[in-house]
């Protein structure tokens, strides 16, 4: 999905800080319980927020079963890990040696994650898909491979009430992401007219005209987007996404992906007052 050399420009500090805060919070602030062992002998166990924990058992007979037991004993934790560091390190080294340097970073990391989940002496509860800074990468890759046209732009607009809180523009050529910007890439005078998710058609027209690409997008309230980003389960993410649309707190416009009126040459920005 990521090209080898994507163009990253027109990045506004405030929007990037707000979106990045949600992404890094998913990776860095999530509470985990971790147990280390060597060849089945338990060495140490700790909670990443509460500190050292007593060993639940002196031996690790079944790493996955122990991880599930730890998660049940610590429901406040996002997940529980049981890890044998030496075996994991050796197994990942073999996996990395067989990979091509031409792979995109996202594909490389997903491959390593999937290999890691099958490694010796490792357990994770609950088992889950690979998430990269809150993004379900396997599902996003499938979406890009199967649904994106030759050229397009994904628009993310996050609102706090009627006010535009943050946004992102991702330019694609086929399934590859070739450009990334915040909404600072758009004409700011016109952008100021965007109020609430009802401004979706106006924003898509503005994006199409500015970047000369058909545009589709997700227009969502801040609380729903924050919940989606912080959720570590892909199925639960899908539920948050669908519930927001059904309850009219968010809108997903994919007309540009279905031959609808999303091509730049046929659009001009229409202020909401004219819609």
BELHUBEL-V975684 format. One record per residue. N is the residue number from 0. OMEGA is omega in degrees with one decimal (* if undefined). NEAR is the number of other ideal C-beta (glycine too) atoms within 12 Angstrom. Layout:
N_OMEGA_NEAR ; N_OMEGA_NEAR
This chain:
0_177.9_35 ; 1_174.6_29 ; 2_-178.9_25 ; 3_-174.8_18 ; 4_-179.7_13 ; 5_177.6_21 ; 6_-179.5_22 ; 7_179.9_20 ; 8_-176.1_17 ; 9_179.6_24 ; 10_177.7_23 ; 11_-174.6_24 ; 12_-173.8_13 ; 13_-179.4_17 ; 14_-179.2_29 ; 15_178.7_24 ; 16_-178.5_16 ; 17_179.6_27 ; 18_179.1_35 ; 19_177.8_23 ; 20_177.9_25 ; 21_-178.4_33 ; 22_-177.2_25 ; 23_176.4_19 ; 24_179.5_22 ; 25_-175.7_28 ; 26_-166.7_21 ; 27_-173.7_18 ; 28_-179.0_18 ; 29_-178.2_27 ; 30_-178.8_25 ; 31_170.3_30 ; 32_-174.0_40 ; 33_173.6_37 ; 34_176.5_43 ; 35_176.7_30 ; 36_175.8_34 ; 37_-179.9_18 ; 38_176.1_16 ; 39_178.3_21 ; 40_-177.9_17 ; 41_-177.1_27 ; 42_-175.5_24 ; 43_177.9_21 ; 44_179.1_33 ; 45_173.4_25 ; 46_-174.4_26 ; 47_175.5_23 ; 48_-175.0_18 ; 49_178.3_16 ; 50_-172.6_13 ; 51_176.4_16 ; 52_174.3_23 ; 53_178.0_17 ; 54_179.9_21 ; 55_179.8_27 ; 56_179.8_22 ; 57_-178.5_15 ; 58_175.6_18 ; 59_179.3_33 ; 60_-177.6_18 ; 61_-173.7_18 ; 62_-178.1_34 ; 63_179.1_26 ; 64_178.8_19 ; 65_177.3_36 ; 66_179.3_35 ; 67_177.9_24 ; 68_177.9_23 ; 69_179.6_37 ; 70_178.7_31 ; 71_-179.7_18 ; 72_-178.8_21 ; 73_-176.5_28 ; 74_179.8_15 ; 75_179.6_18 ; 76_176.5_29 ; 77_-178.4_31 ; 78_176.8_29 ; 79_179.9_39 ; 80_168.3_41 ; 81_-168.8_42 ; 82_168.4_37 ; 83_-168.9_30 ; 84_-176.0_23 ; 85_179.9_19 ; 86_179.4_24 ; 87_-179.3_29 ; 88_-179.4_18 ; 89_-178.5_16 ; 90_179.8_24 ; 91_177.5_29 ; 92_177.7_17 ; 93_-179.6_18 ; 94_-178.1_23 ; 95_-179.4_19 ; 96_-177.5_13 ; 97_-175.5_15 ; 98_177.1_20 ; 99_176.7_12 ; 100_179.3_12 ; 101_179.0_10 ; 102_171.7_19 ; 103_-177.5_26 ; 104_-178.6_22 ; 105_179.2_29 ; 106_178.4_30 ; 107_-177.2_26 ; 108_178.2_27 ; 109_178.0_30 ; 110_179.9_25 ; 111_178.9_28 ; 112_-177.8_26 ; 113_176.7_20 ; 114_-179.9_24 ; 115_-178.7_29 ; 116_179.9_27 ; 117_-174.2_21 ; 118_-178.9_29 ; 119_172.8_26 ; 120_-176.8_34 ; 121_173.4_34 ; 122_178.0_35 ; 123_177.0_35 ; 124_-5.6_32 ; 125_174.4_23 ; 126_-176.6_24 ; 127_175.0_28 ; 128_177.3_27 ; 129_174.5_29 ; 130_178.0_31 ; 131_-175.8_29 ; 132_176.3_25 ; 133_-176.8_32 ; 134_177.6_34 ; 135_-165.4_32 ; 136_-179.0_32 ; 137_-179.8_24 ; 138_177.5_25 ; 139_178.2_31 ; 140_178.7_27 ; 141_177.5_17 ; 142_-178.6_26 ; 143_-177.6_31 ; 144_-170.1_16 ; 145_-169.3_13 ; 146_-174.7_21 ; 147_174.9_32 ; 148_-176.7_26 ; 149_178.8_15 ; 150_176.9_26 ; 151_177.9_40 ; 152_173.7_42 ; 153_-179.5_41 ; 154_172.1_47 ; 155_176.7_41 ; 156_-177.9_46 ; 157_-176.0_39 ; 158_168.5_32 ; 159_-168.5_22 ; 160_178.1_14 ; 161_-175.5_18 ; 162_177.2_19 ; 163_-173.9_39 ; 164_179.8_32 ; 165_178.6_33 ; 166_-176.5_43 ; 167_175.9_40 ; 168_-179.4_43 ; 169_-179.5_40 ; 170_-178.6_33 ; 171_165.8_36 ; 172_-168.5_23 ; 173_-179.0_18 ; 174_-175.9_27 ; 175_175.2_27 ; 176_-175.0_35 ; 177_-179.7_31 ; 178_-178.8_31 ; 179_-178.0_32 ; 180_165.3_32 ; 181_-178.3_33 ; 182_174.5_41 ; 183_177.5_23 ; 184_-177.6_30 ; 185_175.8_35 ; 186_-171.2_20 ; 187_179.0_17 ; 188_178.2_11 ; 189_-178.1_23 ; 190_-179.1_31 ; 191_179.7_19 ; 192_-175.6_26 ; 193_-179.6_39 ; 194_176.0_23 ; 195_-176.9_27 ; 196_177.2_39 ; 197_-179.8_22 ; 198_-176.9_36 ; 199_-179.6_37 ; 200_177.9_34 ; 201_-179.0_36 ; 202_179.7_45 ; 203_176.6_46 ; 204_179.4_40 ; 205_178.4_38 ; 206_-179.0_45 ; 207_-179.4_37 ; 208_-177.4_27 ; 209_-175.0_30 ; 210_178.8_35 ; 211_176.3_17 ; 212_170.5_34 ; 213_-174.6_37 ; 214_171.1_46 ; 215_-176.4_40 ; 216_178.3_40 ; 217_-178.1_34 ; 218_-162.5_41 ; 219_175.3_39 ; 220_-174.4_31 ; 221_-177.2_30 ; 222_178.7_22 ; 223_-179.8_34 ; 224_178.5_35 ; 225_177.9_25 ; 226_179.0_27 ; 227_-178.3_36 ; 228_-174.9_37 ; 229_-178.6_28 ; 230_-175.9_29 ; 231_-177.0_34 ; 232_-175.4_23 ; 233_178.8_25 ; 234_178.2_17 ; 235_174.7_22 ; 236_179.8_29 ; 237_179.1_19 ; 238_177.7_18 ; 239_179.9_31 ; 240_-176.9_27 ; 241_-178.8_17 ; 242_178.2_21 ; 243_178.9_29 ; 244_-178.7_24 ; 245_-178.7_14 ; 246_173.3_17 ; 247_172.7_15 ; 248_178.9_29 ; 249_-177.6_32 ; 250_175.5_31 ; 251_-177.5_28 ; 252_-177.7_34 ; 253_-177.7_26 ; 254_-178.1_25 ; 255_179.5_36 ; 256_-174.4_27 ; 257_178.5_15 ; 258_-179.5_14 ; 259_-175.0_20 ; 260_-176.8_21 ; 261_-175.8_32 ; 262_-170.9_25 ; 263_-174.7_24 ; 264_-177.1_13 ; 265_-172.8_17 ; 266_165.4_27 ; 267_178.3_18 ; 268_178.3_29 ; 269_179.1_22 ; 270_-178.8_20 ; 271_-179.5_23 ; 272_179.0_12 ; 273_-174.1_12 ; 274_*_17
